[in-house]
Each structure stands twice: as structure tokens, then as C-alpha cells.
Amino acid sequence: MTSTLNDDENTGTETNAEASADVEEMSVEELAEAREYGRLHLRCGLVDRAIDLGFLASMAWVLVGPVDERLAGFSLMSDPQSYLRLAALFVITFSLHLLVSFPLSFYSGHVLEHRFGLSNQSLGGWLSRYFKRNALGIAFGLFVFCGLYAIIWNVGQFWWLVAAAAFFAVSVVLGQLLPVLIIPLFYKVEPLDDEAIGQRLDRLAAGTGLSIEGVYRLEISEETKKANAMLAGLGRTRRVLLGDTLLEAFTPDEIEVVFAHEIGHHVHRHIRKMIAQGVITCALGFWLCDLLLMSGADAAEHAALPVTTLPLLMFLLTAFSMLLEPLQNGISRHYERQCDRYALDQTGMKDAYQSAFRKLARLNKDDPDPHPLEVFLFHDHPPTGQRVAMADR
């Protein structure tokens, strides 16, 4: 529903004015802190990418031989196409990578966040989340790579097409499970008990075809001071998740604008588009891996692919993902701009929109105007300065 409120009307503008009056531009000190945080965060991200590529290259060309030789010594893993041997190699690769990258993960995820006053986690809490997240990563990785090699060994030359179709199926299932199974593993999720906000959100969703299972409060304040909100799930599991930090720091008008932005993702069919893009990306990535790993090989040679190619396959997929990241981020920024415009058009609350993004920048210590090259390479959301300025156009 398009809001009938505008900046010239008396009804509702007092709240917006009060909200924006409380949230001015960042002070010089706040801006300097946000830029320092962004600079260090970017540096950690670049080092993390270098570690990923360096470790996987070392594993693929140096370490995989000795490791696989040890595994082959076990009677249950003597077959070079043993799923048990493949799983063991993946777990070893994943675990060694964790060991190499742990110092950086600890610095960027715990030390840096505390240094800038963004984290509420104790050391024990951070370690618990870290190991839980990586245990889930190991379980999911085992499923993905065992499934991928099963496709390679049984399909042959056109395995990459079947693998892309399998990616689509897994994406749909994960999309459905995310809000009901995966997110609750890390955060407390409970129905939002706020009738006034619920009515606002129902009004915004009316006529969009958006079927929402419910609006939920996401307890993220035990971990962070940052604010967040999302529209998660597919079909009957689709729901709105509002971080408790956002609910406590934002006015009802600002929450309405944020929610309208999330509805914009549904109206513009971004979830479907992202899944389709993911399928195309996976097909291209798997096809390139096929060319590099098995150029000119026939179906029999595909079926004989040894498990020792796993680290190389992981390296190629990681490198491809990094090379493609700027393009994917550019598409994501376009989607976010569409949703920002949708939120402004549907609510008509420019002041609440601008104050919401200023609050987000302040709470998250987000540099409102980072270097354009940094945005091009690494940012999947437009800079907050651009998002605030857009409302004036």
C-alpha cells in the first residue's frame, strides 16, 4: 500500500522530525572511528582471502600426496574412490585451514569487535559460536563434496550440468530451513509481541502477494551492538526477523521503513533471481573446473577421478568465487537500491528513512563514504551516505 503521508502533512511528520533531529550526521570523531574500523576490517578480509588461496594451493600441490598416502594405509580407505577416504581428506583439509586461519578469525571476530565497542560476547561465547559455526560448515561441506564427487563419478562428462541442478535443489531446501532450523542454532528467535508494529507491517504487506508466516524478534544483542533485519525463508517458512538491537534503538516509523525495504526484495523477486544467478554461476564454475581438471577426458576418466583432486577443486572454486565477487556485489547493490526506492515510495517517510540509515551507520560503525574501489570490489550494499542522499533526489 502506498502511504498517503508526505513531508507537508501534519499527521505523522512530528515523529519523523523528532527521529531525524536525534540522528544527525556522524561527528568528526565518529567518522574517524568508522573509517578506522572499516580500514582494519578490509585489511582482515584481504588477508583472509590470501590465507584461503595460499593454504588451498599448498594443500593441492604439496600436502595432499603425503596426507592421502597415510589415508590409503587404512584398509577401509584403500580404494582411491572411497567416500570414506574423500570425507577424511575433506575433514583434514577443513581442520588444517581452521588451524591456519584461527589467529586472524579471533582477531577480526573478537578482538577488533571489542576494540570498537561492537561486541557483547565473552571469550567463551565467541569460541562456542566459532566452533558451532565451523562444525556446521564441516557437516555441510561433507554433504556437498561427497555429493559432488558422486555426481562426477556416476554422470561423466556433463556432471557440471547435473551439479548445477543439484545446487538449485539444495538452495531451495536451505532457503526453507534457514529461519526455522539454522538461525535458531545461533540466536534465540521468538514471535514479536507488539501489536502496533504488527499492524504497520501487515498494512505494508497487503496487496504485495507476500505471505508471511510471522514477525519475529531475533535476539542478537548477546553477541553484538549492531542492528539488523531480514526477510528469511521460502514458502511457508518465510518470516520477518527484526534484531532486538534494531527494535530497541529505532522508532516505529524507522522500523516501518526498514520493513518496507525488506518487502521490496519480495516485490522485485530478488530471492528467485539470486537463486537463478547462483545456478548459472555454479554451472559456469563447475564447467571451468571440468576444463581445468579433466580437459579432453572421456566418461571413463571422469569416473576414475581420484579423491586427491579434492583440494585442487576447492582451490579452483574458491578462486572463481573471488574473481566473480565484484560482479555479484554489483548486482546485490542494484537490488538494495531498488528496495530503498520501494521503501521510500511506499511509506513516503523520507525523514524516517534517512534517520534509520544514519542510525545504522552509527550503530554499526559504518563508513558512509568508503573509497569507490573498495565498494566495487567488496561491498554488497551501497554506502550509507549514498542511500541517505538518494532520498533527497
Summary of the structure (lengths in Angstrom):
residues: 393
radius of gyration: 23.6
end to end distance: 21.8
largest distance: 79.9
contacts: 1219
relative contact order: 0.14
helix: 73%
strand: 5%
